[in-house]
Amino acid sequence: ASAPAAPVAGTDATYCDGAALANMTATAGAGGTLTWYDDAGLTNVIGSTATQAPNNTVGTTVYYVTETVAGCESAASTVTITINAIPSAPVAGTDATYCLGDVLANMTATAGAGGNLNWYDDMALTNNIGTGASQAPNNTVGTTIYYVTETANGCASTASTVTITINDVPAITGEVSTDLTDCVTPNGTITITSNGTSYELFDASNNSIGTNTTGVFTGLDVGDYYVVVSNGNCSTTGSTLSITDQTTISTNTLNNDVCDGDTYTFADGTTQTITSNTSYVSTLTNSVGCDSLVTENITVVQPSTTIIDTTICEGTNYTSVGDAANFVNVLNDFQHTSVLTGANGCDSTIIENITVTPSPTVDLGMDFNACEGESVTLTATTNTGIPVWSTGDTSMTITINAVTSGFYVAAVSGTCGSDVDTVFITVLPAPDVDAGPDITIPLGATTILGATSTSSPVDFVWSPSNGLSCTSCDNPEAGPIANTSYIVTVIDEYGCTNKDTVNIIIDGEIVLYIPNIFSPNGDGNNDYLEVFGPAWQDYSMKVFNRWGALIFESTEPSVVWDGTTMKGEPCPQAVFVYKFEGKSIVGQIFKRAGNVMLTR
């Protein structure tokens, strides 16, 4: 008995370590017994049913399954199971605390297995906020825990965390200073209204005068002061507040800057539109009846415009030089204009042109399959620089010869960081093929070519096409007119190919034979009158009775005479006359006429 065909095995599968593994399956085409092995030599039997559980071992294992019928074992089909290891949690950077408005440093993490890093801002790991070795945190007051995982070969690690705390700054809602009203004892006051918890007073020389928790400072002398308000985490500096002495006769000189065209009120209440530098003296009576002379020197200040060009890296935060506006995770070039009011009350314009340098990116495309021995070109798509490949090449494209499956890595770097990408090439083996042994036939005859392959599924392509019944089947009929070498190419489901050759040798020439007796009695022996000879391209067979009437006619070699009339009635036992004319597929002309005896 011959061995059965290889059983139909289930599909290959890939899992992460620890995942539930589905059973492998196979179908016995001949109804025999299935046997599973885990070695190519088919020596280690691991099971004998239609389903088989694979081993839960990290790595790639090829399992073999055969069918045995009447003691004959088939060739093996295979199922490949790959179990990828789960990478360790990435090494995350340190936690950090900021005040609102600070420039936030990017969080960092290191991928130990060289996989892809993914960042999340929720413990359930459902809200992905970014990928890569660094990630900008949100600029939001409060404490946020960020989670980072590493994914390699489709398997994700547990998460490491980075905690970012952003504390709010206190808000100053009121600042009031009161001048001296006591001629002997300094009694100036400063009152700060804020949501802070502690207050510290400084003089114009930045010397600390004192601290309290109320924001009210009393007993102050003439001078300029400012208050720093803290809430225990962050602080805010207040405006400069001036305390003057209005209790004694004094001669004061004030130097003030005034915006061009503004209306200015002098100490005595006189108003004037200021268009040029001027000086004015006011005679005043203070709250205690003392006169004082105030000389006010007025300097006209013209509006100003400042242009600042700045370059930053993509994804970083930017704080405006002008109005301290915060821009978080900046991705594109932009221009920001600040219209400010200086200490003198005059407007000034600051135009900031921000140029964003993108973070380096590299993309090698999707993983793919390649046929063994195939020349494969890999292309890196990058927005900056020339990549460095794991092969040592430094070019945008590389060409490799597909020998074994594996990863290929390319990395780029620039002033704003680096990026890396990988592509996995699965190398598929060439399908096997056997065109069969060489065949010798006489000229004019045909034969069936028998190509076989244990790979499945495959397509067959024959060449040359001369003398073949088809070029895309496994068993075409061949009738060449000269010695011919036929090449069969098999193409598997992945496009991988292999070839083999069979030689058809022409020896001698086929002869024509027409029997002179036949017995159409249904006993299975000599029941038909048929022409034995070559394959035909033209064919004509006619049978007449002894009176010359046409009894049977055929133009197809497959239509033979069964001893009946053209109406289907059985002919009596007698001698009939036939006339045959034919042309073989190689051009031979045959003409025959003769008698044939029909017996019952």
Buried (B, 14 or more C-beta within 10 A) or exposed (E): EEBBBBBBBBEBBBBBBEEEBBEBBBEBBBEBEBBBBBEEEBEEEBBEEBEBEBEEEEEEBBBBBBBBBEEEBBBBBBBBBBBBBBBBBBEBBEBBEBBBBBEBBBBBBEBBBEBBBBBBBEEEBEEEBBEBBBBBBBBEEEEBBBBBBBBBBEBBBEBBBBBBBBBBBBEBEEBEBBBBBEEEEBBBBBBBBBEBEBBBBBBEEEEEBEEEEEBEBEEBBEBBBBBBBBBEBBBBEBEBBEBBBBBEEBEBEEEBBBBEEBEBEBBEEEEBEBEEEBEBEBEBEBEEEBEBBBBBEBBBBEEEEEEBEEEBBBBBBBBBBBEEEBBBBBEEEEEBEBEEEEEEEBEBBBBBEBEBBBBBBBBBEEEEBBBBEBEBEBBBEBBBBEBBBBEEBEEEEBEBEBEEBEBBBBBBBBEBBBBBBBBBBBBBEBBBBBBBEEBEBEBBBBBEBBBBBBBEEBBBBBEEEEBBBEBEBBBBBBBBBEEBBBEBBBBBEBEBBBEBEBEBEBEEEBEBEBBEEBBBEEEEEBBEBBBEBBBBEEBBBBBBBEEEEEBBBBEEBEEBBBBEBEEEEEBEEEEBBBBBBBBBBBEBEBEBEEEBEBEE
